Amino acid sequence: MAAAPDRLDPSDPSGTIAPGDSSVLDCADALPCRQTVLDGELAVTLHAADGEALDGSGAPRIDAVFEALTRDTTIAFDRTSSIVARGQVLQADALRVGLPSAPGGRDEATFRLIAGVGINGHATFAGALIGNPATLDRVTLRLGEAGRLTDVAFANVPYGAERTAAVDCAGTLPCEWRPSDGTTTITVTSATPLRWNRATRLVVSFSTASTRSLELALLPGGRVSDGAGDTLEPYGIELGGVESRDETPLVFALDAGERIGGRLVPRRAPAEGEVSLARVELPLIERRSPRAPRWRPIFLDVPLQAAPPAE
């Protein structure tokens, strides 16, 4: 079978492949995705496409790194930049490059690039994507240099959390999940009824370790399903011994080689006779700049352990 070409027709937002065209890069549902323009003088790398909030909700947002390759230059990031998904087109609403936001929030962002030094930026888009698409058909970042506008276009851009497969624990703990880069291990160590905030509740305990330094954020919510597949009402979270029972995320800076423990706590203890949880989805992500696709650690068939004997 012949290999598919990696360039697309820029006039067709559906993503139809057109061999020989060089203005749209096919990301093939993988990030980061790097495109060079202006005769090879500028590189733009997409790092993440997701909702603006930490949990992936909110306005669509594209994170990218801009790098001048051969000379210093001044670039304008124009808010006629757009995204396309299933025929729906959204235009940029706010732009940010480097630390300061663009004047007025809605105006174009103008920034100075020094050759060889990348600058992080992002654009948020007005409106909501319909139907929760997993892929953006087209991302077009419109840049201006010396009065000339250039479209840096990408096709087949994955949208949302990274697509690392769920782990089937097959009724055995500990059970490990790793993100696609393989540097971090998230381990569910137990799921058992315990006293937590003055009542006996189901407590799912986990630990996290990494071969590199990173910043963790444990978000409110998560998802725990009982053996019948019914979702248990969330109640609280815990990271490094710090508890949260409201909408406050917990953040922890993890050094390379360090291990941190956490807990995900539904409101009620498991029903009598339950022996396993069908699904545990931990709301744990890495906070980084530029953003990367957020983690989605999912564990299936997690065994329930008996409550410890009363003291």
C-alpha positions in Angstrom: 0.0 0.0 0.0 1.4 3.4 -0.9 2.2 5.8 1.9 -0.3 8.7 2.3 1.0 12.1 1.5 1.4 14.5 4.4 0.3 17.7 2.8 -3.3 18.9 2.5 -5.3 21.1 0.2 -5.5 24.5 2.1 -8.7 25.5 0.3 -10.5 22.4 1.7 -11.2 22.7 5.5 -12.4 19.1 5.5 -8.8 17.9 5.4 -8.7 16.3 1.9 -5.2 15.2 1.1 -3.6 16.9 -1.9 -0.1 15.6 -2.8 2.4 18.3 -3.6 0.8 21.1 -1.6 3.2 22.4 1.1 1.1 25.0 3.0 -0.8 22.7 5.3 0.9 20.1 7.5 -0.8 16.9 8.4 -0.2 16.3 12.2 -1.7 12.8 11.8 -3.4 13.0 15.2 -0.2 13.5 17.1 1.4 16.4 19.0 3.8 18.1 19.0 3.5 19.0 15.4 6.1 21.4 13.8 5.7 23.5 10.6 8.2 25.9 9.0 7.2 28.9 6.9 8.6 32.1 5.5 11.1 30.2 3.3 12.3 28.2 6.3 12.9 31.2 8.5 10.2 30.6 11.1 9.1 27.4 12.9 5.7 27.0 14.6 5.2 24.0 16.8 1.7 23.0 18.1 1.9 21.5 21.6 -1.7 21.2 22.8 -5.3 21.7 21.7 -7.9 21.5 24.4 -10.3 23.6 26.5 -8.8 26.5 28.3 -9.5 25.2 31.8 -7.2 22.7 33.5 -9.8 19.9 33.1 -10.2 20.6 29.4 -13.4 22.4 29.7 -14.0 26.0 28.5 -13.1 27.9 25.4 -11.0 26.0 22.8 -7.3 26.9 23.1 -4.3 26.2 21.0 -0.8 26.3 22.5 2.2 26.8 20.3 5.9 27.7 20.3 7.2 30.3 17.8 10.9 30.3 16.8 12.9 32.4 14.3 15.4 30.1 12.8 17.8 32.3 10.8 17.3 35.9 11.8 15.7 38.2 14.4 12.2 39.4 13.4 9.0 40.9 14.7 5.8 38.8 14.2 2.2 39.8 14.6 -0.2 37.1 15.8 -3.5 38.0 14.1 -6.9 37.2 15.6 -8.3 36.1 12.3 -6.6 32.8 13.2 -9.1 30.0 13.2 -9.9 26.4 13.9 -12.2 24.0 11.9 -14.0 20.9 13.2 -16.6 19.0 11.3 -17.3 22.1 9.2 -17.7 24.4 12.2 -15.3 27.4 12.1 -14.3 29.3 15.2 -12.2 32.5 15.1 -9.6 33.5 17.7 -11.0 35.6 20.5 -7.8 36.4 22.5 -4.1 35.9 21.9 -1.1 35.7 24.2 2.6 35.4 23.5 5.2 35.3 26.2 4.3 36.7 29.6 2.2 39.8 28.8 -1.2 39.4 27.1 -2.1 41.3 24.0 -3.2 44.8 24.5 -7.0 44.9 24.9 -7.1 41.1 24.9 -8.7 41.0 21.5 -6.1 42.8 19.4 -3.3 41.1 17.5 -0.2 40.2 19.6 3.1 41.6 18.3 6.2 40.1 19.6 10.0 40.1 19.0 11.7 36.8 18.1 15.4 36.3 18.6 16.9 33.7 16.3 17.1 30.3 18.0 14.9 31.3 21.0 11.4 29.9 21.1 8.5 31.9 22.7 5.4 30.2 24.0 2.0 31.5 22.9 -1.6 30.5 22.8 -4.9 31.5 21.2 -8.4 31.0 22.6 -11.4 30.8 20.3 -14.9 32.3 20.5 -17.7 29.8 20.8 -17.9 26.1 21.7 -17.1 23.1 19.6 -20.2 21.0 18.8 -20.2 17.3 19.4 -16.9 17.0 21.4 -14.6 16.3 18.4 -11.5 14.3 19.1 -9.7 15.9 16.2 -9.6 19.4 14.7 -9.7 19.2 10.9 -7.7 22.4 10.5 -5.8 24.9 12.7 -4.7 28.1 11.0 -2.5 30.5 12.8 -2.3 33.8 10.9 1.0 35.6 11.4 2.2 38.9 10.0 5.7 40.0 9.2 6.5 43.4 7.7 3.0 43.8 6.5 2.8 40.4 4.9 0.3 37.8 6.3 1.2 34.2 6.4 -1.1 31.3 7.3 0.6 28.5 9.3 -1.9 25.7 8.9 -2.1 22.3 10.4 -4.6 19.5 9.7 -5.7 16.5 11.8 -4.8 18.0 15.1 -5.8 15.9 18.2 -8.1 17.7 20.5 -8.4 17.0 24.2 -6.6 14.6 26.5 -3.8 12.4 25.3 -5.0 9.0 24.1 -3.0 6.7 26.2 -5.0 3.5 26.7 -6.8 2.6 29.9 -5.0 0.0 32.1 -6.9 -3.2 32.9 -5.9 -4.0 36.5 -7.6 -7.5 36.1 -8.5 -7.5 39.8 -4.9 -7.0 41.0 -3.2 -4.2 42.8 -0.9 -2.3 42.6 -1.8 -1.3 39.1 0.3 1.2 37.0 -0.5 3.7 34.3 2.0 5.8 32.3 1.5 8.8 29.9 2.8 8.5 26.4 6.3 9.9 27.2 6.8 7.1 29.7 8.6 9.4 32.3 5.9 9.3 35.0 4.2 6.3 36.7 0.8 6.7 38.4 0.0 3.6 40.6 -3.3 2.8 42.2 -2.3 1.0 45.4 -5.6 0.4 47.2 -9.4 0.9 47.0 -11.0 0.4 50.4 -13.5 1.9 52.9 -11.7 4.2 55.3 -12.6 7.0 57.7 -12.1 10.3 55.8 -13.6 13.6 57.1 -15.7 12.1 59.9 -17.3 9.3 57.9 -16.5 6.0 56.3 -16.1 6.4 52.6 -14.5 4.7 49.7 -10.9 5.8 49.4 -8.9 5.2 46.3 -5.2 5.6 47.1 -2.5 6.2 44.5 1.1 7.3 44.2 3.0 9.2 41.5 6.7 9.1 40.7 8.7 10.6 37.7 12.1 10.5 36.2 12.0 14.2 35.7 10.8 17.2 37.7 7.3 18.3 37.1 4.3 20.1 38.6 1.3 18.0 39.4 -2.3 19.2 39.8 -5.0 17.0 41.3 -8.4 18.5 40.2 -11.8 18.2 41.9 -14.0 15.4 40.6 -12.6 12.4 38.9 -14.7 9.4 38.2 -15.3 6.2 40.1 -17.7 3.5 38.8 -18.9 0.6 40.9 -19.1 -3.0 39.7 -22.4 -2.3 38.0 -20.9 0.6 36.1 -22.8 3.3 38.1 -20.9 6.5 38.8 -20.3 7.2 42.5 -20.8 10.8 43.6 -17.4 12.5 44.1 -16.6 14.1 47.5 -12.9 15.0 48.0 -9.3 14.7 46.9 -6.0 14.5 48.7 -2.4 15.1 47.5 0.7 14.9 49.7 -1.5 14.9 52.9 -3.4 18.1 51.9 -7.2 17.6 51.5 -9.7 19.5 49.4 -13.5 19.1 49.5 -14.4 22.1 47.3 -13.5 23.1 43.8 -9.9 23.9 44.7 -7.2 21.9 42.8 -4.2 20.7 44.7 -0.8 21.5 43.3 2.5 19.8 44.1 6.0 20.3 42.6 7.5 16.8 42.2 11.3 16.4 41.9 12.8 13.7 39.7 12.9 10.4 41.6 10.5 11.6 44.3 7.2 9.9 45.1 3.9 11.6 46.2 0.7 9.9 47.5 -2.8 11.0 46.8 -6.4 9.9 47.3 -9.7 10.2 45.3 -12.7 9.9 47.6 -16.3 9.3 46.6 -19.0 10.4 49.1 -20.1 6.9 50.1 -18.5 3.6 51.1 -19.0 0.8 48.5 -22.2 -1.2 48.8 -22.1 -4.4 50.8 -20.9 -7.3 48.7 -19.1 -5.2 46.1 -15.8 -6.8 45.1 -14.4 -4.4 42.4 -14.7 -1.1 40.7 -15.4 -1.1 37.0 -13.5 2.2 36.4 -11.3 4.7 38.2 -10.4 7.9 36.4 -7.9 10.0 38.3 -8.2 13.8 37.8 -4.4 14.1 37.9 -2.6 16.3 35.3 0.8 17.8 34.7 1.0 21.6 34.6 3.6 22.8 32.2 4.5 25.6 29.7 3.9 25.2 26.9 0.9 23.0 27.7 1.0 19.4 26.5 -2.1 17.2 26.0 -3.4 16.5 29.6 -3.1 13.1 31.1 -6.2 10.9 31.5 -5.2 8.0 33.8 -7.9 5.3 33.7 -7.9 2.1 35.6 -10.3 -0.8 34.9 -11.4 -3.7 37.1 -9.9 -2.3 40.3 -10.4 -4.8 43.2 -12.0 -3.5 46.4 -10.2 -4.4 49.7 -11.9 -5.0 53.0 -12.0 -2.2 55.6 -9.2 -2.4 58.2 -10.3 -3.7 61.6 -11.6 -1.1 64.0 -9.1 0.1 66.6 
